[in-house]
Amino acid sequence: MERDCVAAHGIAEFTKERFMECSDAFPCNVCRDCGLLAITNPATGVWLCRGCGNTTNFSNVQIPYASKLLIQELETMCISSRILTQGKLLRKPMLTDGAPGGAFAAGGAVPTLKGFAPKAAGGGAGGP
């Protein structure tokens, strides 16, 4: 019977309810530029992202407290986990030539995202 209820209402809604509404939802602020958890204290006017230095562009999100702890534990091991907000996902990435679609849309070479270089094919130590 419980299995049928989960299937009928959807596993995504069930998971959200278990982790957020019945558990420990935690409000926090996320930098809209880089996606890292921000250092904020609205009472004293402190708004800072240590990842990119942002002081003005933040989103208020709710995540499970266990997720917050996991993100902080990963940060102690130099692993940055980013929380992408809907506004960040809707923005199109700029390609290296500065125009969306750029050279790829014109039939030229495949452009790369800024800061990312394509890996060379092959080139291993072993032979063919």
Residue, then its C-alpha position, 0 to 999 in steps of 0.5 A: m500500500e505504501r509503495d502504491c502511494v509513493a508511485a502515485h504521488g511521485i518519488a520526487e515529491f516524496t523525497k522532498e517531503r521526507f528530507m525538507e518538510c519532515s526533517d530539518a530544512f535549513p535556510c541559507n544564502v548562495c552566491r548567484d555568480c559562483g554557487l558557493l554558500a555565502i557568509t551572511n548576517p543580515a542583522t549586521g549587514v554582512w554579505l560575502c562570498r569567499g569564492c568570488g568576492n561577491t557582496t551583492n548578488f545572492s539567492n536565499v535557498q532552503i536545503p536539508y541541514a545534512s546537505k549543508l554539513l556535507i558541503q562544508e565537509l567537502e570544502t574542508m577537503c578542497i572539493s567545492s560543491r556548487i548550488l545552481t539556482q534557476g536564474k543561473l541555469l537559464r543564462k546561456p554560457m558565453l563561448t570563447d568568441g563572445a557570441p552564443g552559438g559563435a563559430f559552432a553555429a557558423g560551421g567553424a571549429v567547435p568553441t569552448l567555454k571560457g576557462f575550459a580547454p578541450k583535451a587532446a585525443g589519444g597521446g597515451a604512453g602505449g602504442p596504438 
